[in-house]
């Protein structure tokens, strides 16, 4: 593997750009320019433009053109939004701009982080002006790197080489950080290009940003909902809505990764106390109560039950049952946001368990037996004790393991 040399980060118009001094691979052979006249990714690589990952690069954007747009509404669907629906929404009175993107949530250190895959040349017009006008930010996204909102960088800690892992399991996608650049409030923590979106398994074009510069966003919510139907949610991102979630507005979580099949189509409504109310149909089809060794009765996602049972049975078989105190089991399925945020906990999907709570509080090394930890990891769980901000009581499913 070729070593890469990095210069110290530089501040560019309030945007922190991580500067690459040597490409992480051989540039592709020169190709033709894009139809818009922008240089292709391969041409840019030959010219020593910041293409860090040619295998995931797309055509580099030129100078920003057009109007900067506000981000007032977000439409999210499980499936690709039809182009005819996008056109109808763009033509609604009061709508000043739309941008179709791909959106998913990935589990990183116990929280679900929103990631969007975009066309850097057009999405930038919906970003805050500090980011929108920085050519280098969008060249780096086009070149196969990730842009992270600086207010969210604690959710996506980079390793010593500047890479972030977009997922909890060891095989999760790792992408080099190209920039720390402000993103539209409430939209996403990280931005990648569409090639990375495809590799991560995102549903292409399943989300749409809508700008309503001329009118109040709530005036077009009903017309948009009529166009997209009940299979998509319409969420407000404007400053009024950011002061508090509308409990009458259905929200959707689109999760990618190895546990996506355990989540499926997850629609919920936010409550005023930090909890959420998932659709009753989802709860009835995904959440079950079952008996497992040591703990006894648990209420979890049905997909996780077999491997949770297998992990606990191995703990028993290896004479370690006393290392888990059933009286300090703090639950599995708990539909809620992470404290002081609007990000979903994996407990909301019934895909995490908290054990031995008394001696394993957040931010501590904890007292969890390391052999027990190794057993759970072998059965498809991530342990919160390994996270940057530790949560040693917490085990969450990061891959599906079916007992033989």
N, C-alpha and C positions, 0 to 999 in steps of 0.2 A: 504493500500500500504506500503510495507516494506521500511524503510528509508535506505539510502545508505550513507556511510561515505567515504569521499574522502581525499586523501593525496595531498599535494601540487604537481604541475607538476614537472617532472624531465627531464633534458636534456640528451638525449642519442644520441651521435654521430650526433649532429646538428639536431636531431629529437626530438621534444617536445612530450613526451608521458604522457597522463593524467592517473595517476595510481589509480586503483580501489582497495580498501581495503576490500570491502565486496560485494559479488555478489548481483545483483538486483533481484534475484529470486532463488528458490530452484534448485540445479543442477539436470539435468536429470539422470535417472538411467544409470549405466554403460552399454556400448554397445561394439560391436566388433570394432577392429581397422579398419582403412580404408585400401583398397588394397595396398596402397603405403607404409604402415607400420607406417604412421603418426597417432598420437592419435586422436580418434574421439572427437567431441565437448563434448559429455557426459562424456567421460573418463577424459578429461581435467578439467571439472567442479569438478569431484570428487577429483581431485588432486589439487584443488584450483588454477588452472590456470586462467588467466584473462578472463573468460567468463562472460560478463556483462549481456547478454540477451540470455539465452539458447533457447528461442523460435525462435530466428532468427540466431542461430549459425550454422556454417558448420564445417566440419573437420578442425582441426588446422594444419597449415603447420609445417613441420619440418625445419631443417636448409636449407638455400638457396642452390640450386644446379644449375649447368649449367652456361652459359655465360650471362653476362649483355648485353642487347641490346639497341641500340639507337631507338628513336621513330621518324621515318622519314615521315611516311604517315599514314593517318587515312581514312578508308573507312566507310561511314555511309549510312545506308539504312533504309527505313521505316519498312521493314520486316526482319526476321531472315536471315542472310546470309547463303546460302546452304553450307553444309560441302564440297561438291565437288568443289565449287568455292574457298573456303578457302584453300583446298589442292592444287588447281592449282596455286593460288597466292604464296603459300609457296614454290612451286617447280620452280618458275620463276628464271631465271639466275639473280644473283645480290641480291635476297632476302635472308637475313640471319636469319630471324625469323618473326613469326606472332603470334598474341594473340587475340583471339576472346573475346569480351566484350559486355556488354549491355550499351547503352548510352541514356540519355534523358536530357531535360532541364526543370527545375522547376522555377517558378516565386517566387522570394524572395525579398521583399522590392523594387519592381519596376524594377528589372533586372532579366534576365534569367540566371540561374546558371547551368553549366554543371555538371551532376552527372553520374558516371559510376559504374556499378555493375560488379564485377570481381571474378575470382578464385584467392584468395590471394597467393596460393602457386606458381602460374605460372606468374601472372601479375607482381609480385614484380621484376622480372628480366627485366622489361621494365621501371621501376621507376629509378630516380636518385640514385646513389650509397648510399647516406646517408640514404635513405629510404629502398632501396633494402636489405641492410645488417642488418637492425634492425628487429630481429625476433619478438619483442614485437609489433611493428606496425601491422604486418600481423596477429599475433595472435588476436589482438584486432578487426581488421576488420572481421576475421573469427568468433570471439566471439559475433558479432552483433553490434559493434560500428562503427563509421564513422571516416575515416582519412581525414583531411582537409589540403589542401595546405596552408602553413602559409602566403604566399603572397596573398591568397584569403580569409583569415578568416574574413575580414570586410564584405564580401558578405554574410557570414553565421554566424551572431553573436549568441553566445551561451548564454543561460539564466543562472541564478545564480546556477543552479544545473548541468550545463555542457551539456545541451541538445540543439540541433539545430532543427529548424523547416524547413523541406524540402518542402516548399510551402508557399503560402500567406494566405490561409484560415485557420480558427481555427481548422479544422479537418485534416489538413495536417500531414504527417508523421513526428514524432519527434524521433531523434536518438541521443544517447549519444556520445559525442566526445571522441574517444579513443586516438587520436594522431593528432598532427599538423606535417605533414610529406610532404616534397617536392614531387611534382608530375611532370610528363613530361610536359614541357612548351606547353601551348595551348591546352592541352588535357581535363582537368577537374579540378574543384575546390574541389570536394568531391568524396570519394571512399567508397563504401559499398560492402557487399557480395551479392551473387545472391538471397539469401532468401529475403533480403530487396528489391532488384530489382524487384522481383516478386510482392511483396506487394505494391510497388509504381506503378505498372502497366507498367514497362519498357518492351519493345519488346526484348525478350531474344536473345542475340547474334546478334544484328543488327549493330554492329560495329567491325572493325578489325584494330588493330595496325600492321603496317608493318615496319620492320627494313631493311635498305639497307646499311649495314656497308661498303660493298666493292665498291659500285658505287654511283654515284649521284642519288638522289631519282627521279628526273625528267625523268630518263631513263626507269623507269618501270611504269610510270603513264599511258601511253597509253595501254600497255599490260594488266594492271590491269583493266582499264576502259572497255576494250574489254571483259574481263571475267565477270565483274559484270553488264555490260549494263548500260542503261540510268537511271535505277531505283535507283542507288546508286551514291554517290558523292565520289570523291577521293581528299582528301585535304592534302597539304603538311604541315608538322610540323617541318621540319628541319630549321636550323637557317637562311638560305637564305630566305625561305618563310615567316618566322616570321617577317622579316623586312618590309613586305608589302603583303597584300592579292592579289592574282592573279585575276584580274577582269574577266578573261576568264574561271575561274574554278567555276562550279556550286556548291553552298553550300546547306546543308540541315539542317533544324531545326526539331528535333524530340521532341515534347513537351508532357509531361505527366501531369496528374492531372485532375481536374474536367472540365477544359476548353479545354482539348485536342481536343474534337470534333469540337470546334470553329476554330481550327488552321488546323488540318488535315495534308496533305502532303505539306510542305512548303519548296520550293526550291527557292534560290535567288542568285544573283551575287552582289559582293561588288563593290561599286564605290569609286572613289578617294577622295570624299568629306565628307565621314562619312555616306552617304546614301547608301541604297541598292536597287536593282531592283528585286522584286519578280517575279516569273513566271506569265506571263500575264493570263494564265488559272486560276491560284489561285486568282488573283485579281478579275477577272470577275465573279468567282463563290462565292467569300466570301465578297467582299467589295461593299457596297451600299450607296447611298445618300438618306436620309429620313428626314422628318420633325419631330421635337420633341418639347415639351413645353419649353418655356422660351428662349432657344438658337436659335431655328429655324432650319435651314438646317445643318445637320451633315453628315460626311462621315466616316462610321465605319464598323466593322464586322457585317454582317447581324444577327448573333446569338445574339449579344449584344443589338441591337436596341430595342427589346421589353422591356427588363428590364430597359434600360436607359430611355426610354419613360415613363415607369411606375414610376420610381423613381422621375423624374422631374414633372410628373403629381401630385404625392403625395405632392411634395414641393409646388406646386400651390394650391392644395386643402387645405393645412394646413396654407395658408396665408403667405408663406415664399418666394414667388417668387422674392421679392426684395433682398433677401440674395444672389442671383446669378446674376452677371452682365453679360449679353450676349455679351457686348463689350469686355469682358476680357476672353472670351472662346478662348483657344489656340489650339484647334484641337483634333482630335481623331486618324485617320489613317495617320501615317507619317512613311514610311519605312526607318528606320535608325538604326545605332548603338547607344548605350549609349555613351555620349561624352567621348572622349579619351580612347575608348576601342573597342574591336571587339565583344562585347556582344550585343545581340539584345534587343531593348526596346519593351515593350508590345504594344507600339504605332505601331510597325512594323506589328502587327497582327490586328490592328484596335480595340484593346480591352481595351483602356484606354482613359480617357478624362482629360483635364486640365482646371480648372475653376478658376475664380477670381485671375488671375495671379499676379496682382500688389501687393497685400498684402499677398501673400502666396508663397514666394520664398523658395528654398531649404535651409535646415539648420535652418529654423525659426519655431517658434510656429505657426505662421500664424494667419489669421483672419477668418477662415472658421467657419460658424455657426455650432455648435455641433449637433443641431437637424437635420440640413441638412445632416451632416455626418451620423447620426444614420439611417436616411431614406435610404441613399445610401447603407449602410452596410446591411440593411434588404433586399434590392433588389440585393444582391449578389456582392457587390463591396468592395474592400479593400481601405482604405484611407491612403495615404502616410504620413499624419501627425502623424501616430502612429509608423512610422518606426524609427529605431535607428538614421539614418540620414534622417531627416524629409523632406518631399516633400508635403506640405499641399495643393497644388493646384491639386494634382494628385489623381484620382480615377481609379482603374483598376478592371476588372471583375475577380473574383476568384472562382465563381461557377455559374452554369446556373440556373436561376430562371425564370420559365415560368408563366407570369401573368394569373390568372384565367379568 
